[in-house]
Amino acid sequence: MQEEGESADRLLWEVELKKLNESLPRERRRVSELLNEISPAYKNLAGETVHINREELNEFAKAVPKESSSLVRLPIVIVRESALKKGTYLIDGNEREIEAVNRLLDRPPYNNKYLFRPEVLELTRRFPSIITFGFIL
């Protein structure tokens, strides 16, 4: 009987997480492509078009070496995983995307994919149209 209750709880959490994660991008877009568009945007999992602020995009692009602009995709996805300590987040991206975020935070650009709450707050304050969040159990 207890197994049924645990299974139902897990199913409920999965449904709720799916709703929360509807803001995630359906497909992430290359910085090089977005810079060439008049109105840069992407589609999220809910099917909505999310517009990227041009000033934010230009500032973000400064942290990306020209040779990497086709490798860095937006939006930057920051994940809150329940297994991580409170206030710890994860950059869900490739090596070049992680490097760009670290440069924006004035951290060494090595492959440090973990962020802490104050860093996440700074990123969302500076780049609200470029940062999105995902949640994992």
CORQUIFEN-V218040 format. One record per backbone hydrogen bond with DSSP energy under -0.5 kcal/mol. CO is the residue of the C=O (numbers start at 1). NH is the residue of the N-H. E is the energy in kcal/mol with one decimal. If there is no record, write none. Layout:
BEGIN
co={CO;CO}
nh={NH;NH}
e={E;E}
END
This chain:
BEGIN
co={1;2;3;4;5;6;7;8;9;10;11;12;13;14;15;16;17;19;20;21;22;24;29;30;31;32;33;34;40;42;43;43;44;48;48;49;50;53;54;55;56;57;58;59;59;60;61;63;65;65;66;68;68;69;69;71;72;74;76;76;77;77;78;79;79;80;81;85;87;89;90;90;91;92;94;95;96;97;98;99;100;101;102;103;110;111;113;115;116;116;117;118;119;120;121;122;123;127;127;130;130;132;134;136}
nh={5;6;7;8;9;10;11;12;13;14;15;16;17;18;19;20;21;22;23;24;46;45;74;34;35;36;36;37;52;50;26;27;47;44;50;51;42;57;58;59;60;61;62;62;63;63;64;65;68;69;69;71;72;31;32;73;31;29;78;132;79;92;134;81;90;136;84;88;117;115;79;92;93;77;98;99;100;101;102;103;104;105;107;106;112;113;91;89;119;120;121;122;123;124;125;126;127;130;131;75;76;78;80;82}
e={-1.6;-2.3;-2.4;-2.4;-2.4;-2.4;-2.3;-2.4;-2.4;-2.5;-2.2;-2.4;-2.8;-2.0;-1.9;-2.4;-2.4;-1.4;-0.8;-1.8;-1.5;-2.5;-3.6;-2.4;-2.5;-0.6;-0.9;-1.4;-2.9;-3.6;-3.2;-0.8;-2.2;-2.4;-0.5;-0.6;-2.0;-2.5;-2.6;-2.3;-2.9;-2.7;-1.0;-0.5;-0.5;-1.8;-1.5;-0.6;-2.5;-0.7;-1.1;-2.1;-1.3;-0.5;-2.0;-0.5;-2.8;-3.2;-0.6;-2.4;-0.5;-3.0;-2.3;-0.7;-2.2;-2.1;-1.9;-1.9;-1.7;-2.3;-3.4;-0.7;-1.2;-0.6;-2.4;-2.2;-2.1;-2.2;-2.3;-2.1;-2.3;-1.5;-3.2;-1.7;-2.9;-0.9;-3.0;-3.0;-1.3;-2.1;-2.6;-1.9;-2.5;-2.5;-1.8;-2.4;-3.1;-1.4;-1.5;-0.6;-2.6;-2.9;-2.7;-2.3}
END
